[in-house]
Amino acid sequence: MVVGDFAVELDTVVIGSGPGGYVAAIRAAQMGQKVAIIEREYIGGVCLNVGCIPSKALISAGHKFQEAKHSEIFGVAADNVTLDFSKTQDWKNNTVVSKLTGGVEGLLKKNKVEIIRGEAFFVDEHTLRVIDEDAAQTYSFNHAIVATGSRPIEIKGFKFGGRVLDSTGGLNLAEVPKKLVIVGGGVIGAELGGAYANLGAEVTILEGSPQILPTFEKDMVKLVEKEFDKKGIKVVTNAMAKEAVDNGDNVTVTYEVDGKEEKIEADYVMVTVGRRPNTDELGLEILDVEMTDRGLVKVDEQGRTNVKSIFAIGDITPGAALAHKASYEAKIAAEAISGKPVAIDYIGMPAVAFTDPELATVGMTLAEAKEAGLDVKASKFSLAGNGRALSLDQTDGFIRLVTTKDDNVIVGGQVAGISASDIIAEIGLAVEAGMNAEDIALTIHSHPSLSEAVMDTAELALGMPIHM
């Protein structure tokens, strides 16, 4: 190992190159800072390599497979539809993921961000060491932004390895399993459960709470449960997973429901019960950086820790573990370092589940708004009344706006149905900008389009619906 005996000077150093880290590095460079980014594994982080992006690729492949098999309603029929999953995985890895990660690396270089490979460890509040297989180098910095993300939680009785998978292993299977058990029915478990069911697997989801997708409202989740039932996905709620035994050619999962122990055999079991922040092995304790009891880094409204030179963003800070949260916080932290009067404001933070149908929410739910003391109402418009949804044969779902009763200000909204992940953006803009229902109702929406349903919901909120 080559050891550098002098400190390389940097203005700002970013640790981690995921959606938080690479955005922070680019924005800091745009603000005139001399920036380096440290990455121990792969550019783009979990999201681009083994998370958000590859999972959506598998979800899309599952949809294409099902459309090829079942489009008779459109007068389209195909015989002997087959799936070559090796080609699916090759497309996912070598076209989708590689193109995006290569693009991110190109953006970093374009913005003159130095890429340093290795593991970072803080020495003091202005110095860190980077170690890789061949060398160790000391760097001094004015400011550091920690964006090291998170990793899957391993639970007792389910040690990762072999046929016991984390989400990364679940995304990289060489074949579609005949039977798949998923422990954890949150967003990741529900998304991948639906994807593998569409690809031909027999899926069982074990969820510890009374409802899958517990962060979404019940009327939204019911639509997913209905679709799961159609696909033959078995959902067991209030289930406590106890043990997985790898038998070599299959795995036996033991779980408990209502005090009764059950066993199920499958080709693989995938555990998706949450993620743990990557805050260990960085040396943050040397700096006395304040942490929560969950290992999250405490930060102020600009992402600054109690150590003035150290910032933290993304999954390692309190709040939802969302890629777009990390990217948003990244810009705030980078601009704060440059002296800009910026602050984190989560009013319009959307959350999405890429299930069938998609679910999305932004701002407050009706219950949350009432709990906050607001006098509000909810207006709900069914996609069955939308011409574009009908022409797509995708009428299951609805749009809901939560508005104040006195002046119809939009404080939140939910979308369940086709393209919810895109439709939610208009509602998010309305929440962020403090718009009212009339602002949306008077905005001309293209026809026929799914976005018209947002306008229809706004008109409903105003008491003047056309399409109801």
Secondary structure, 3 states (H helix, E strand, C coil): CEEEEEEEEEEEEEECCCCCHHHHHHHHHHCCCCEEEEECCCCCHHHHHHCHHHHHHHHHHHHHHHHHHCCHHHCCCCCCCCCCHHHHHHHHHHHHHHHHHHHHHHHHHHCCCEEEECEEEEEECCEEEEECCCEEEEEEEEEEEECCCEEECCCCCCCCECCEECHHHHHCCCCCCCEEEEECCCHHHHHHHHHHHHCCCEEEEECCCCCCCCCCCHHHHHHHHHHHHHHCCEEECCEEEEEEEECCCCEEEEEEECCEEEEEEECEEEECCCEEECCCCCCCCCCCCCECCCCCECCCCCCECCCCCEEECHHHCCCCCCHHHHHHHHHHHHHHHCCCCCCCCCCCCCEEECCCCCEEEEECCHHHHHHCCCCEEEEEEEHHHCHHHHHCCCCCCEEEEEEECCCCEEEEEEEECCCHHHHHHHHHHHHHHCCEHHHHHCCCCCCCCCCHHHHHHHHHHCCCCCCC
